[in-house]
């Protein structure tokens, strides 16, 4: 429906983006915030057309899409407020003293925008992680133009959102090129975007294979650039003994909903459960199975995801000593998911790296341990994750201190007595984790701290006040929080 842009067209788009950067980087925090708020209003104005289009392209139901659109609008407004507040700038001022011996220089540091950012739209979130999603919003807040590579699975939805962004840019009188939209189903054209010398950063949400390929391309450039890729995660849930005994029914209810929500098509889907063999664990499995049997399998996002899911799921359950606990017998069409629960002993899990890989869809594997020592061994062997969850009581935490210490190093979000699905847009949220969950665990893809991904620090030494950026001037005209001589303050600096 939408032909790929040619290389020549892509070059022209990137050139406009680079030119727009020189103007957009100098916009005020308020101007950027107003732009993002205008985008939110334009998306809302798309009304039912946007929802209906996304339903047709993704098979997600209307309720889910209404919620996701609301989240996307909230993200834009939330990051707009954060951009204007200026905390993300990390303004640092150490006032100089020429009378000191030796003279102390005046140093003032803040984050400044990187340059044009390429964002790859995600398949499983057509609004919140795609064209006007979190990466785009964060880049705009940082002062960077954005080029979005539309996901081919919902290109029409992406096009509608693009119209909203361009309408907002026009109303805010921003330069042509502050936002651009590219159709590029051809992998080579995606690679070309990442390798282009004018592109300064990449945002990506998707598979490990895709994210790692982009990361490798970026590091091989003459001038390497950061790739902020959110990739695969199996989001292990540790079921501790005392909690199992006391709340097995509640645990089963929570897990069944989390595993099957939207056919498991979340990066935070709990793809792994770990417990110690016991009667309570058997009761959880029994009730979990009964709960999942009540769920009618539905269509997955598109044929490619459905095909990959079936291949990866079948590979996982064909591994040695893996036993299928339950698999839905719903007649499978080309795009339908098959809900699958399986289990394996801890030693076989430890010996087989293939069981540590993500199966993106309604699948979860239970690892049955003989004792606490074996559970700890499983924890130590896990790869980096977006999340790790614990189902435990105070007694469990006291008796598993070493386990807690190990697991904290494995994840970006450490969850107690809750499931990993559901990512709140909040400043304290960390949506990112150690490799291979993401390419840089220091940053988050959700929450206003994500703005920092698309900025870099610059220190201004011994500049006259009138030539400093407003963010660093003595009079603090933007009234932002700054660290002045090691103290956080909004006060004016008296340079007399």
KANORSUL-V452959 format. One line per field, one symbol per residue. psi: psi as a letter, one per 20 degrees, with the letter a starting at -180 (. if undefined). burial: b if it has 16 or more other C-alpha atoms within 10 Angstrom, else e. Layout:
BEGIN
psi = ???
burial = ???
END
This chain:
BEGIN
psi = hoqqqrhghgggghghggghghghhjqrhgggghghhhgghhghihchggghghghhijqrggghgghgggggggghghgghghhjhhhlpppoproiiqorppqpppqrpqqgappppoqqhinifhkcgkaggggggghikpqpopoqpiilhgghgghghgghgggghjlqqpihqqpppnhphhhghgghiphipiqppppbrgggghggggghiiqgnqqponpocqpimqopoqghhgghkhgggggghghghiplkjlqijpnippprpprhhhhhggghgghghhippqaqrgrhgggghggghghggiiqpjpppgqppjpopahjqqoppprqqqghhghinhhiiqpooamqqppooqhahhhghggghiqrqqgqpqpoqrhgghhilgggggghhiirhpopplrqhqoopnqhjponqrqpjgrioiirqipqiiihihkrqpppopkqqghiqqhhjqgilhilrpqooljpprjqqpoj.
burial = eeeebeeeebbebbbbbbbbbeebbeebbbbbbbbbbbbbbbbbeeeeebbebbbebbebeeeebeebbbbbbbbbbbbbbbbbbbebbbbbbbbbeeeeeeeeebbbbbbbbbbbbbbbbbbbbbbbbbbbbbbbbbbbbbbbbbbbbbbbbbbbbbbbbbbbbbbbbeebebbbbbbbbbbbbeeebbeebbbeebbbbbbbbbbbeebbebbebbeeeeebbbbbbbbbbbbbbbbbbbbbeeebbebbbbbbbbbbbbbbbbbbbbbbbbbbeeebbebbbebbbebbbeeebbbbbbeebbbebbebbeebbeeeebbeebebeeeeeebbbbbbbbbbbbebbbeeeebbbbbbbbbbbbbbbeebebbbbbbeebbbbbbbbbbbbeebbeebeebbebbeebbbbbbebbbbbeeebeeebbbbbbbbbbbbbebbbbbbbbbbbbbeeeeeeeeeeeeeeebbbbbbebebbbbbeeeeebeeeeee
END
